[in-house]
Amino acid sequence: MVVGSGHGKRGCSGAFDRHNGVKMSFVGLIAIAASAFCAVGADIMPAALVGEWAPAQAVFRNGHLEGGYALYISTNGLAAVVMEPGFLRVSFHADYCVTSSVLTLRIDPKPYSQTTLTNRVTYDPIAKKLVHFYTGDPLSRYRATVPQGVIEPSP
């Protein structure tokens, strides 16, 4: 099952096998219910992933990032990477695959650039860390919320 921003949704793979003549049963009903949940719950990020994530080298002062970078993941599947000093923010759409524990961060093409940037991290629920696919850097969650204005503009 994939949950996330709903942009470029991937469907849930069904467990109902019509080719073997399996009749509609309790298992079939569960597969249909799971597919319906995938469509309904596609805009919700698991609570364990929501918040502020950063490597050990990140510098925080009074709860604010002052050096290094942090990944922010919201409940609605939007994410941002913020780098300090100098404040650079890159926004992403986030999709999480529950079965593989992979969080995919994607920047969709813009009118001025047809480039799609994709980044992947794996969530380790036992260690409660995100691990970057390419660098292997572990990210720890510093807080379970996203500070106001980091992903979406402040009111």
Residue pairs with C-beta under 8 A, 6 or more apart in sequence:
1 12
1 34
1 37
1 38
1 97
1 98
1 99
2 9
2 10
2 11
2 12
2 38
2 42
2 95
2 96
2 97
2 98
3 38
3 41
3 42
3 43
3 44
3 45
3 46
3 77
3 95
3 96
3 98
4 42
4 43
4 45
4 77
4 93
4 94
4 95
4 96
4 104
5 43
5 76
5 77
5 78
5 93
5 94
5 95
6 42
6 43
6 77
7 77
7 93
7 106
7 108
8 93
8 95
8 106
8 108
9 39
9 42
9 95
10 95
11 35
11 38
12 34
12 35
12 37
12 38
14 31
14 32
14 34
14 35
15 27
15 30
15 31
15 34
16 22
16 27
16 28
16 31
16 32
22 28
42 77
43 76
43 77
44 75
44 76
44 77
45 73
45 74
45 75
45 76
45 77
45 94
45 96
46 96
46 98
47 75
47 144
48 123
48 125
48 128
49 73
49 96
49 103
49 123
49 130
50 73
50 74
50 75
50 144
50 145
50 146
51 72
51 73
51 141
51 142
51 143
51 144
51 145
51 146
52 70
52 71
52 72
52 141
52 142
52 143
52 145
52 146
52 147
53 70
53 71
53 72
53 73
53 130
53 139
53 140
53 141
53 142
54 60
54 65
54 68
54 69
54 70
54 71
54 139
54 140
54 142
55 68
55 69
55 137
55 138
55 139
55 140
56 138
56 140
57 68
58 65
58 67
58 68
58 69
58 70
58 142
59 65
59 66
59 67
59 68
59 84
60 66
60 142
63 143
63 147
64 147
65 82
65 84
66 84
66 85
67 84
67 85
68 83
68 84
69 81
69 82
69 83
69 84
70 81
70 82
70 142
71 79
71 80
71 81
71 105
71 121
71 130
71 139
72 79
72 80
72 81
72 82
72 146
72 147
72 150
72 151
73 79
73 94
73 103
73 146
74 146
74 151
74 152
77 93
77 94
77 95
78 91
78 92
78 93
78 94
78 151
78 152
79 91
79 92
79 93
79 94
79 105
79 151
80 89
80 90
80 91
80 92
80 150
80 151
81 89
81 90
81 92
81 105
82 88
82 89
82 150
83 89
89 150
90 107
91 107
91 151
92 105
92 106
92 107
92 119
93 105
93 106
93 107
93 108
94 103
94 104
94 105
94 106
95 103
95 104
95 106
96 102
96 103
96 104
96 123
97 104
100 122
101 122
101 123
101 124
101 125
102 120
102 121
102 122
102 123
103 120
103 121
103 122
103 123
103 130
104 118
104 119
104 120
105 118
105 119
105 120
105 121
106 116
106 117
106 118
106 119
107 115
107 116
107 117
107 118
108 116
109 115
109 116
119 132
119 133
120 132
120 133
121 130
121 131
121 132
121 133
121 139
122 130
122 131
122 133
123 129
123 130
123 131
124 130
124 131
127 138
128 140
128 141
129 138
129 139
129 140
130 138
130 139
131 137
131 138
131 139
132 139
148 154
